[in-house]
Amino acid sequence: MKKVNIKNYTSGIAAERSISKIEQVLVDLGATNISKQYTNSKLSAISFLILVNGNSIPFKLPAKVDQVGEALRKSYRRLSTPALRKITEQADRTAWKIVCDWVEIQATLIRLEQADFLEVFLPYVYKIDEDQTFYERLKSTQYKALLN
């Protein structure tokens, strides 16, 4: 494997540990009703509620493990079965560690009053009935709301 320019690409921290840390940081920031979403029996996102101006707002933080796996696969010259298994396991650890680091950094900005919760988590506001984040809804309209 050649060196990859991806943060945490060699992380040995179990995904479960990163996920637990994410949940704790979110609780410290006031999150309630934290839940986990699975795709094909693999954890794909953490959802939670935050009270903003008296309203309970849902958020969804995805860990795009497949995309991380694809980036890691590109760094291998040969893809044997053991290498593919190793990549899959590493992608899970790396994806969740990246989300964990991001959440911790955002929490620091919030605690230092450099940003509001909604300011940094806005792309992840989740519309449950459409199964889309705010960012995904913007993207699906080719960002028209940003252009007006």
C-alpha positions as CSV (number, residue, x, y, z in Angstrom):
1,M,0.0,0.0,0.0
2,K,1.3,3.4,-0.8
3,K,0.9,6.4,1.5
4,V,-2.6,7.9,1.3
5,N,-3.4,11.6,1.9
6,I,-6.5,10.8,4.1
7,K,-6.7,11.8,7.7
8,N,-6.8,8.7,10.0
9,Y,-6.2,6.3,7.2
10,T,-4.2,4.1,9.5
11,S,-6.4,4.6,12.6
12,G,-6.4,1.6,14.9
13,I,-9.3,3.0,17.0
14,A,-12.3,0.7,16.7
15,A,-15.3,2.3,15.0
16,E,-17.4,1.6,18.1
17,R,-15.0,3.7,20.2
18,S,-15.3,6.7,17.8
19,I,-19.1,6.3,17.7
20,S,-19.3,6.2,21.5
21,K,-17.2,9.4,21.7
22,I,-19.4,11.1,19.1
23,E,-22.5,10.3,21.2
24,Q,-20.8,11.6,24.3
25,V,-19.8,14.9,22.7
26,L,-23.3,15.3,21.2
27,V,-24.9,14.7,24.6
28,D,-22.5,17.3,26.2
29,L,-23.8,19.7,23.5
30,G,-27.4,19.0,24.5
31,A,-28.4,16.2,22.1
32,T,-31.3,14.0,22.9
33,N,-32.8,10.9,21.3
34,I,-29.6,9.7,19.7
35,S,-30.2,6.8,17.4
36,K,-28.2,4.8,14.8
37,Q,-29.1,4.1,11.2
38,Y,-28.0,1.0,9.5
39,T,-27.6,0.2,5.8
40,N,-27.0,-3.4,4.8
41,S,-26.4,-4.3,8.5
42,K,-23.6,-1.7,8.8
43,L,-23.9,1.5,10.8
44,S,-24.2,4.3,8.3
45,A,-25.3,7.4,10.3
46,I,-26.0,8.8,13.8
47,S,-29.2,10.8,14.2
48,F,-30.1,13.0,17.1
49,L,-32.3,15.9,18.2
50,I,-31.1,19.3,19.5
51,L,-33.4,21.9,21.0
52,V,-33.0,25.2,19.1
53,N,-35.1,28.2,20.1
54,G,-37.6,25.8,21.7
55,N,-37.8,23.6,18.7
56,S,-36.5,20.0,18.6
57,I,-34.5,19.8,15.4
58,P,-33.3,16.4,13.9
59,F,-29.8,16.0,12.6
60,K,-28.1,13.1,10.7
61,L,-24.4,12.6,10.7
62,P,-23.3,10.1,8.0
63,A,-20.1,8.2,7.9
64,K,-19.5,7.4,4.3
65,V,-17.6,4.2,4.8
66,D,-18.0,3.0,1.2
67,Q,-16.5,6.2,-0.2
68,V,-13.6,5.9,2.3
69,G,-13.1,2.3,1.2
70,E,-13.0,3.3,-2.4
71,A,-10.3,5.9,-1.7
72,L,-8.3,3.4,0.2
73,R,-8.7,0.7,-2.5
74,K,-7.1,3.1,-5.0
75,S,-3.9,3.1,-2.9
76,Y,-3.4,-0.6,-3.3
77,R,-1.5,-2.1,-6.3
78,R,-3.0,-5.5,-5.9
79,L,-6.4,-6.3,-4.4
80,S,-6.2,-9.8,-2.9
81,T,-9.1,-11.1,-0.8
82,P,-7.2,-10.4,2.4
83,A,-6.4,-6.9,1.2
84,L,-10.0,-6.2,0.4
85,R,-11.1,-7.4,3.9
86,K,-8.4,-5.2,5.4
87,I,-9.6,-2.2,3.4
88,T,-13.2,-2.8,4.5
89,E,-12.3,-3.0,8.1
90,Q,-10.0,0.1,7.9
91,A,-12.6,2.1,6.0
92,D,-15.0,1.6,8.9
93,R,-12.4,2.7,11.5
94,T,-11.2,5.7,9.3
95,A,-14.7,7.0,8.4
96,W,-16.0,7.0,12.0
97,K,-12.7,8.5,13.3
98,I,-13.0,11.3,10.8
99,V,-16.6,12.0,11.9
100,C,-15.5,11.9,15.5
101,D,-12.7,14.4,15.0
102,W,-15.0,16.7,13.0
103,V,-17.6,16.6,15.8
104,E,-15.0,17.3,18.5
105,I,-13.7,20.3,16.5
106,Q,-17.2,21.7,16.0
107,A,-17.9,21.2,19.7
108,T,-14.7,23.2,20.5
109,L,-15.8,26.0,18.3
110,I,-19.3,26.0,20.0
111,R,-17.8,25.9,23.5
112,L,-15.4,28.8,22.7
113,E,-18.4,30.8,21.3
114,Q,-16.7,30.9,17.9
115,A,-19.8,29.4,16.3
116,D,-23.4,28.4,17.2
117,F,-24.5,24.8,17.1
118,L,-26.8,25.4,14.1
119,E,-24.1,27.4,12.3
120,V,-21.8,24.4,12.0
121,F,-24.3,21.5,12.0
122,L,-26.7,23.2,9.5
123,P,-25.9,20.9,6.5
124,Y,-26.9,17.9,8.6
125,V,-30.4,19.1,9.6
126,Y,-32.4,16.1,8.7
127,K,-35.9,16.0,7.1
128,I,-37.0,12.6,8.3
129,D,-40.0,12.2,6.0
130,E,-37.8,12.8,2.9
131,D,-34.7,11.0,4.4
132,Q,-32.5,13.9,3.4
133,T,-30.2,16.3,5.1
134,F,-30.5,20.0,4.4
135,Y,-27.3,19.7,2.2
136,E,-28.8,16.8,0.3
137,R,-32.0,18.8,-0.4
138,L,-29.9,21.8,-1.6
139,K,-27.8,19.6,-3.8
140,S,-30.9,17.9,-5.3
141,T,-32.2,21.3,-6.5
142,Q,-28.7,22.2,-7.9
143,Y,-28.3,24.7,-5.1
144,K,-31.0,27.0,-6.4
145,A,-31.8,28.4,-2.9
146,L,-28.2,29.7,-2.7
147,L,-28.4,31.4,-6.1
148,N,-31.5,33.6,-5.4
